[in-house]
């Protein structure tokens, strides 16, 4: 495994600690909804989780990467940057595409599987689709992990971005 891959994984872990803090802050809202006996379909719960969790996290990461430093907090800590071929931080649209593929796609596939399987009363077509989404989420993440070790990730290729080491400025 390359040093860059190790640094990227470490940066991702730092970012996820922050994301977990945000997700934990949403727990009281979930408890409140449960106390009010709010009943939603799996698709509605998935939509709520997308709007309250997945979309904000995706946008948050994209915002950091589109900023002049081109780095999320984890990347900044590990001295990494997201760059375009021109060497600049990506525009927000590219950073959103990058993070939609990197974060939102596998997360939504996983949510679809979890919400559907947790609420389905009996085996049927919905469970088959849910299991397919779960397997797809695992395959996407595994593919990203393998590509990270052996080269450029698919989400970086699609977005036209690279993750590079940030070198210290000369003194």
C-alpha positions in Angstrom: 0.0 0.0 0.0 1.4 3.4 -0.9 2.0 6.2 1.6 -0.6 8.3 -0.1 -3.2 5.6 0.3 -2.5 5.3 4.0 -2.7 9.1 4.4 -6.0 9.2 2.5 -7.4 6.4 4.7 -6.2 8.2 7.9 -7.7 11.5 6.6 -11.0 9.8 5.9 -11.0 8.4 9.5 -10.6 11.9 10.9 -13.4 13.2 8.8 -15.6 10.3 9.9 -15.0 11.1 13.5 -16.5 14.6 12.8 -19.4 13.0 10.7 -20.2 10.6 13.6 -20.4 13.6 15.9 -23.0 15.2 13.6 -24.9 11.9 13.3 -25.0 11.6 17.1 -26.3 15.1 17.4 -29.3 13.9 15.3 -30.2 11.1 17.7 -32.4 13.3 19.9 -34.5 14.1 16.8 -34.9 10.4 16.2 -35.9 9.8 19.8 -38.4 12.6 19.6 -40.0 11.2 16.4 -40.2 7.8 18.1 -41.8 9.3 21.2 -44.4 10.9 19.0 -45.0 7.5 17.4 -44.1 8.8 13.9 -44.5 6.0 11.5 -43.0 6.3 8.0 -42.5 3.9 5.2 -38.9 2.7 4.5 -38.7 5.0 1.5 -39.8 8.0 3.6 -37.3 7.2 6.3 -34.6 6.9 3.6 -35.6 10.3 2.3 -35.5 11.8 5.7 -32.1 10.3 6.4 -30.9 11.6 3.1 -32.1 15.1 3.7 -30.8 15.3 7.3 -27.6 13.2 7.1 -26.3 12.2 3.7 -26.9 15.4 1.8 -25.4 17.7 4.5 -22.3 15.5 4.9 -21.8 15.3 1.2 -22.2 19.0 0.9 -19.9 19.7 3.9 -17.1 17.6 2.4 -17.5 19.2 -1.1 -17.5 22.7 0.5 -14.1 22.0 2.2 -12.6 20.5 -1.0 -13.8 23.4 -3.2 -12.3 25.9 -0.8 -8.9 27.4 -1.8 -7.0 24.9 0.4 -8.9 22.0 -1.3 -9.0 19.8 1.8 -11.5 18.5 4.3 -10.3 18.7 8.0 -8.9 15.2 7.8 -7.0 16.0 4.6 -5.7 19.2 6.1 -4.4 17.3 9.2 -2.7 14.7 7.0 -1.4 17.4 4.6 -3.4 16.4 1.5 -5.3 18.4 -1.0 -7.8 17.7 -3.7 -6.7 19.3 -7.0 -7.7 19.5 -10.6 -5.3 18.9 -13.5 -4.6 22.6 -13.5 -3.4 22.3 -9.9 -6.2 24.3 -8.3 -9.0 23.3 -5.9 -11.9 21.9 -7.8 -15.0 24.0 -8.4 -17.9 23.2 -6.1 -19.8 21.3 -8.8 -16.8 18.9 -9.3 -16.4 18.5 -5.5 -20.1 17.7 -5.2 -19.8 15.1 -7.9 -16.7 13.6 -6.3 -18.4 13.4 -2.9 -21.8 12.2 -4.2 -20.0 9.2 -5.7 -17.7 8.7 -2.8 -20.1 9.2 0.1 -23.8 9.5 -1.0 -23.9 6.6 -3.4 -22.7 3.8 -1.1 -24.4 5.4 1.9 -27.8 5.5 0.1 -27.4 2.0 -1.2 -26.7 0.9 2.4 -29.6 2.9 3.8 -32.0 1.4 1.2 -31.0 -2.1 2.2 -31.2 -1.4 6.0 -34.5 0.4 6.0 -36.2 -2.1 3.7 -34.9 -5.2 5.5 -35.7 -3.8 8.9 -39.3 -3.1 8.1 -40.2 -5.9 5.7 -42.6 -8.4 7.4 -42.0 -11.4 5.2 -39.6 -12.5 2.4 -40.5 -11.1 -1.0 -39.3 -8.9 -3.8 -38.6 -5.9 -1.6 -36.1 -8.0 0.4 -34.4 -9.2 -2.8 -34.0 -5.6 -4.0 -32.8 -4.6 -0.5 -30.2 -7.4 -0.4 -29.1 -6.3 -3.9 -28.6 -2.8 -2.7 -26.6 -4.0 0.3 -24.4 -6.1 -1.9 -24.0 -3.2 -4.3 -22.9 -0.9 -1.4 -20.3 -3.4 -0.3 -19.0 -3.8 -3.9 -18.8 -0.1 -4.5 -16.8 0.5 -1.2 -14.6 -2.5 -2.0 -13.9 -1.2 -5.5 -13.0 2.2 -4.1 -10.7 0.6 -1.5 -8.9 -1.5 -4.2 -8.6 1.5 -6.6 -7.2 3.6 -3.8 -4.4 1.2 -3.2 -3.6 0.6 -6.9 -4.2 4.0 -8.4 -6.8 6.7 -8.8 -10.3 6.2 -7.5 -13.3 6.1 -9.8 -14.9 9.1 -8.1 -11.6 11.1 -8.7 -11.6 10.0 -12.4 -15.2 11.1 -12.9 -14.7 14.4 -11.1 -11.4 15.1 -12.8 -9.6 15.4 -9.5 -6.5 14.1 -7.8 -5.5 13.9 -4.2 -2.0 15.1 -3.7 0.4 15.7 -0.8 0.6 19.3 0.3 4.2 20.3 0.5 5.4 22.8 3.1 6.0 26.2 1.8 9.7 27.2 1.8 10.7 29.5 4.7 
